[in-house]
Amino acid sequence: MAAILALASISPAWSQTHPGGGGGYTSKPSSGSGMVNVHLCNKTSLKIYVALGYRESIGSNNWIVEGWKNISPYSCFDIRVPNDSVIYDYAEDDEDGSWGGDFQLCVQHPGPFRRVNSGDYTCDAKELKGFATVDVTGLADKTVNFNP
């Protein structure tokens, strides 16, 4: 069965932190650039693979979904994206561990993949993943920690 996804009703509030202890997010107010530096930090002893969803540009109605960013143990990967809304993140490791939330988006295995998401995009149920929602509105820096 295929799933159909739309980004029609995106809420600017973030819904949850990553599992594995105490928060997972830190942030710093923006200096007005319109962009946010997102630091995706792997706090585990395993390599993780991260998929992201974010606006294509400031004020755009186009949403990019891409993966997989490989992040080595105890290191970070940085990405710069518009800070006028939210971002979505999902991660998994080689031992069936995963981090995410309730916002459903399609990924592609093995990847890499990058696409502009559309309301008529479909995927198999095994490729449909729950992404965490992270509010980056007005921020200059945001750290997302993937904790064990």
Backbone bond lengths (Angstrom), bond angles and torsions (degrees), N, CA, C in turn:
res aa  C-N    CA-C-N  psi(-1)  N-CA   C-N-CA  omega(-1)  CA-C   N-CA-C  phi
1 M - - - 1.439 - - 1.528 108.77 -
2 A 1.291 117.87 134.81 1.457 122.48 179.91 1.523 109.76 -94.56
3 A 1.294 115.84 150.20 1.458 121.88 178.10 1.518 108.39 -108.69
4 I 1.324 116.87 141.02 1.461 121.88 177.21 1.517 107.48 -108.89
5 L 1.336 115.87 131.93 1.457 121.03 -176.06 1.508 111.45 -119.96
6 A 1.310 116.08 141.91 1.456 121.08 174.73 1.513 108.93 -135.44
7 L 1.304 116.24 148.44 1.458 121.41 176.60 1.521 109.39 -107.28
8 A 1.305 117.60 41.18 1.450 121.43 -174.40 1.525 113.18 -78.28
9 S 1.310 118.46 -33.14 1.459 119.71 -175.10 1.519 110.34 -121.83
10 I 1.302 116.71 68.41 1.453 121.43 -178.34 1.525 109.00 -85.68
11 S 1.315 115.78 126.00 1.450 121.49 178.79 1.529 109.57 -91.90
12 P 1.332 118.31 136.35 1.451 119.74 179.45 1.532 113.28 -77.57
13 A 1.314 118.68 -0.73 1.463 120.83 178.40 1.514 110.27 -90.70
14 W 1.325 117.51 140.80 1.457 119.60 178.60 1.497 109.70 -87.15
15 S 1.334 115.60 145.07 1.451 119.88 -167.57 1.506 115.01 -99.08
16 Q 1.301 119.87 -28.65 1.450 119.55 -178.05 1.508 111.15 -163.88
17 T 1.322 115.21 163.30 1.445 120.74 173.37 1.512 108.03 -97.62
18 H 1.310 115.85 168.58 1.448 120.16 178.29 1.514 109.87 -72.15
19 P 1.340 117.82 145.06 1.449 120.23 178.97 1.520 111.04 -65.81
20 G 1.300 115.21 164.45 1.448 119.16 173.30 1.506 113.39 103.62
21 G 1.282 118.67 24.55 1.442 119.82 170.04 1.503 114.56 106.42
22 G 1.249 114.37 138.76 1.433 131.16 168.74 1.496 119.56 27.94
23 G 1.287 118.56 75.70 1.453 120.19 169.35 1.501 112.72 84.92
24 G 1.293 117.07 -113.91 1.441 121.19 -176.53 1.512 111.96 121.85
25 Y 1.345 117.90 -9.76 1.449 120.54 -177.62 1.522 110.41 -125.59
26 T 1.326 116.25 139.03 1.454 121.67 167.82 1.515 107.04 -134.15
27 S 1.327 118.00 155.22 1.461 119.40 -176.99 1.516 111.55 -150.12
28 K 1.358 114.59 164.61 1.460 122.97 179.32 1.523 107.44 -140.57
29 P 1.355 119.34 133.81 1.458 121.68 -179.29 1.530 112.71 -58.18
30 S 1.320 115.75 151.92 1.458 122.08 -178.11 1.517 112.19 -76.04
31 S 1.317 113.59 151.98 1.465 120.48 173.53 1.517 110.89 -92.22
32 G 1.350 117.57 5.83 1.449 121.06 176.47 1.512 115.18 101.41
33 S 1.338 119.42 9.70 1.462 121.53 -177.18 1.519 113.60 -75.56
34 G 1.338 117.38 -19.15 1.453 120.27 -176.63 1.515 113.29 84.81
35 M 1.311 116.86 -0.46 1.459 121.57 179.53 1.523 109.78 -125.50
36 V 1.328 115.54 155.05 1.458 121.64 177.78 1.525 108.98 -125.26
37 N 1.320 115.77 137.36 1.463 121.23 172.36 1.518 106.77 -88.92
38 V 1.328 116.86 113.72 1.459 121.54 179.67 1.524 107.69 -99.58
39 H 1.319 115.56 123.80 1.455 122.67 179.56 1.530 107.06 -104.13
40 L 1.318 116.57 109.95 1.461 122.49 178.83 1.516 107.22 -95.45
41 C 1.334 117.36 111.45 1.463 121.31 -170.36 1.525 111.98 -115.92
42 N 1.311 114.52 124.01 1.456 122.86 178.07 1.523 108.53 -88.03
43 K 1.310 117.07 111.19 1.467 122.39 179.97 1.528 111.52 -99.21
44 T 1.336 116.96 15.54 1.462 120.79 -177.42 1.531 110.85 -105.69
45 S 1.323 115.36 173.84 1.472 121.33 178.41 1.525 112.00 -91.41
46 L 1.337 117.70 3.45 1.462 122.83 179.81 1.519 111.01 -116.54
47 K 1.329 116.95 153.33 1.463 120.72 172.17 1.530 107.84 -66.13
48 I 1.340 116.48 138.66 1.460 120.18 174.59 1.523 109.43 -118.93
49 Y 1.322 114.76 161.41 1.458 123.54 -177.91 1.519 106.77 -126.24
50 V 1.354 116.47 122.58 1.453 121.26 -172.41 1.527 110.46 -114.26
51 A 1.337 115.25 136.52 1.456 122.96 171.01 1.526 107.55 -114.12
52 L 1.334 116.77 144.44 1.461 122.67 -176.11 1.517 111.78 -130.20
53 G 1.316 115.31 152.50 1.458 122.79 169.16 1.523 107.47 -128.35
54 Y 1.348 117.91 133.63 1.460 121.32 -177.60 1.525 109.47 -160.74
55 R 1.351 116.04 160.80 1.470 120.72 177.01 1.527 109.98 -63.39
56 E 1.336 115.01 143.09 1.464 120.08 179.73 1.530 111.32 -65.26
57 S 1.329 116.77 -39.75 1.461 122.37 178.48 1.529 107.47 -155.57
58 I 1.312 116.82 169.68 1.462 121.57 -178.06 1.527 109.62 -59.15
59 G 1.327 116.09 126.37 1.461 121.76 178.57 1.515 115.40 78.23
60 S 1.312 117.85 -1.50 1.465 121.34 -177.50 1.526 111.95 -71.66
61 N 1.321 115.95 150.20 1.461 121.80 171.33 1.525 111.14 -92.03
62 N 1.327 117.19 -4.11 1.464 121.36 178.16 1.521 109.70 -87.29
63 W 1.320 115.38 134.50 1.458 122.02 178.81 1.517 109.14 -117.36
64 I 1.333 115.56 127.74 1.461 122.33 177.96 1.526 108.44 -90.44
65 V 1.314 116.73 135.91 1.459 122.63 170.41 1.517 105.27 -122.09
66 E 1.347 116.09 125.27 1.456 119.12 -178.38 1.520 111.61 -147.39
67 G 1.309 115.21 157.02 1.465 122.41 177.07 1.515 107.94 -169.40
68 W 1.142 122.05 167.16 1.441 130.95 1.57 1.514 108.63 -113.21
69 K 1.328 116.21 129.59 1.458 122.07 173.51 1.524 106.47 -89.01
70 N 1.325 117.22 117.19 1.470 121.51 179.20 1.522 108.51 -84.81
71 I 1.338 116.09 123.92 1.457 120.43 -179.62 1.526 108.06 -122.13
72 S 1.320 115.56 118.59 1.461 122.13 -179.89 1.525 110.79 -65.49
73 P 1.339 117.02 160.40 1.469 120.25 177.57 1.526 111.62 -55.08
74 Y 1.319 115.72 138.91 1.469 123.79 175.08 1.524 113.10 56.34
75 S 1.327 116.51 35.85 1.463 120.02 176.59 1.527 109.45 -138.40
76 C 1.338 115.56 174.32 1.463 121.37 -176.48 1.522 110.93 -126.86
77 F 1.315 115.46 158.36 1.460 124.24 172.79 1.519 105.88 -126.17
78 D 1.327 117.86 133.84 1.462 122.00 -179.05 1.516 110.64 -108.92
79 I 1.331 115.22 141.61 1.455 121.97 174.75 1.525 107.97 -140.14
80 R 1.326 116.61 143.46 1.467 122.23 -179.26 1.525 107.82 -109.20
81 V 1.342 115.92 122.23 1.459 121.94 -177.19 1.527 110.09 -136.65
82 P 1.333 118.39 163.97 1.471 120.65 177.87 1.532 111.45 -59.22
83 N 1.348 115.69 145.19 1.460 119.96 -178.11 1.526 112.47 -108.19
84 D 1.336 117.58 31.24 1.458 119.95 -178.09 1.528 113.28 -103.12
85 S 1.323 117.78 17.00 1.455 119.50 -178.64 1.524 110.18 -165.36
86 V 1.321 115.55 -131.00 1.461 122.47 -179.43 1.521 109.13 -122.84
87 I 1.330 115.23 166.70 1.456 121.61 166.70 1.513 106.99 -123.21
88 Y 1.313 115.73 162.44 1.457 122.07 177.74 1.520 108.30 -123.03
89 D 1.344 116.79 137.54 1.457 118.97 178.31 1.516 111.49 -136.70
90 Y 1.318 113.70 145.87 1.461 122.82 175.74 1.524 106.52 -142.40
91 A 1.327 117.25 139.62 1.465 120.65 179.29 1.515 109.78 -139.52
92 E 1.328 114.70 153.53 1.467 120.66 174.36 1.515 108.87 -145.71
93 D 1.342 115.17 159.70 1.456 120.40 177.36 1.524 109.38 -119.32
94 D 1.329 116.87 -176.91 1.465 121.59 -177.66 1.525 113.60 -78.61
95 E 1.330 117.41 -6.59 1.460 120.44 -176.56 1.524 112.09 -114.42
96 D 1.309 117.70 33.23 1.464 124.44 177.46 1.524 114.46 68.79
97 G 1.332 118.17 15.16 1.458 120.90 172.91 1.519 109.16 -82.61
98 S 1.330 116.64 148.39 1.466 119.42 176.98 1.522 110.03 -151.28
99 W 1.341 115.41 157.87 1.445 124.61 178.37 1.518 106.57 -132.73
100 G 1.311 117.17 136.50 1.451 119.93 -179.90 1.510 111.21 -177.50
101 G 1.317 115.41 -151.87 1.462 121.99 -177.59 1.508 110.39 -159.30
102 D 1.332 115.79 -144.93 1.460 121.90 -172.39 1.525 114.95 -102.59
103 F 1.330 118.79 -9.71 1.463 120.21 -176.08 1.532 109.59 -84.51
104 Q 1.309 117.01 116.05 1.460 122.76 -172.38 1.535 112.40 -84.94
105 L 1.341 114.57 124.63 1.467 122.12 174.28 1.517 109.26 -139.18
106 C 1.320 115.70 156.01 1.465 121.72 178.17 1.518 110.51 -88.64
107 V 1.326 115.64 137.84 1.461 122.69 171.81 1.522 107.75 -115.43
108 Q 1.317 116.90 176.40 1.460 121.65 175.91 1.511 108.69 -133.01
109 H 1.308 115.71 129.82 1.467 121.23 175.22 1.514 108.07 -109.63
110 P 1.300 121.66 135.74 1.450 124.62 8.04 1.519 113.83 -86.88
111 G 1.309 119.82 -14.35 1.452 121.31 -177.47 1.517 110.24 86.72
112 P 1.303 119.94 -176.01 1.458 125.27 -0.50 1.529 111.51 -70.89
113 F 1.322 115.64 163.33 1.457 120.74 176.55 1.524 109.01 -144.29
114 R 1.330 115.51 154.11 1.465 122.89 174.86 1.508 107.09 -157.41
115 R 1.328 116.88 129.87 1.466 120.45 179.39 1.520 109.80 -153.62
116 V 1.331 115.00 158.83 1.454 120.85 167.64 1.524 104.98 -85.30
117 N 1.330 115.81 121.46 1.461 119.86 -177.25 1.515 109.83 -71.48
118 S 1.319 115.92 143.76 1.461 121.31 178.00 1.522 108.86 -136.80
119 G 1.303 116.12 157.58 1.454 121.85 -177.89 1.514 114.24 -63.76
120 D 1.329 117.43 -20.52 1.466 119.35 -178.76 1.529 112.92 -102.23
121 Y 1.332 117.60 9.60 1.459 120.39 178.69 1.525 109.19 -72.13
122 T 1.318 117.26 133.38 1.460 121.15 -179.31 1.523 110.74 -123.88
123 C 1.337 114.67 158.56 1.458 120.54 176.01 1.526 108.90 -154.84
124 D 1.321 115.56 163.40 1.459 120.87 174.36 1.521 109.07 -68.18
125 A 1.328 116.71 154.78 1.462 121.82 -178.53 1.524 112.47 -56.78
126 K 1.338 118.07 -33.60 1.470 120.10 -179.08 1.530 112.58 -69.55
127 E 1.324 117.62 -18.60 1.461 122.35 178.58 1.530 112.21 -96.57
128 L 1.331 117.24 -2.71 1.464 122.21 179.16 1.528 108.35 -89.61
129 K 1.326 116.85 118.71 1.465 122.05 -174.35 1.527 110.29 -123.87
130 G 1.322 115.95 151.01 1.457 122.77 176.10 1.520 110.52 -87.97
131 F 1.304 116.72 115.55 1.467 123.09 -179.53 1.526 110.10 -95.73
132 A 1.329 116.45 144.81 1.465 121.81 172.01 1.521 108.46 -77.96
133 T 1.322 116.71 145.19 1.456 123.48 178.04 1.514 108.59 -101.87
134 V 1.341 116.70 126.62 1.459 122.10 -177.43 1.525 108.81 -125.33
135 D 1.319 117.01 119.97 1.460 121.89 179.20 1.527 109.41 -77.36
136 V 1.333 117.03 121.06 1.469 121.89 176.74 1.525 111.55 -117.44
137 T 1.327 116.79 14.69 1.458 121.70 -176.37 1.525 111.17 -57.91
138 G 1.331 116.13 120.39 1.452 122.55 175.12 1.519 115.75 73.98
139 L 1.330 118.08 11.69 1.462 120.60 -177.29 1.525 112.05 -96.93
140 A 1.335 115.86 152.44 1.457 122.18 173.39 1.525 110.68 -95.46
141 D 1.339 116.62 -35.31 1.454 122.34 -179.21 1.517 109.69 -137.79
142 K 1.319 115.18 143.03 1.467 121.72 175.79 1.514 107.24 -143.96
143 T 1.327 116.82 128.78 1.453 121.27 175.92 1.515 109.04 -109.70
144 V 1.319 115.33 129.49 1.458 122.34 175.65 1.524 106.74 -114.62
145 N 1.325 116.13 116.94 1.455 121.36 179.63 1.523 111.07 -99.73
146 F 1.316 115.99 128.47 1.456 122.14 173.57 1.523 106.23 -97.81
147 N 1.334 115.65 99.08 1.456 122.93 -173.79 1.527 111.02 -89.64
148 P 1.363 116.43 154.33 1.478 118.88 177.66 1.511 111.41 -65.52
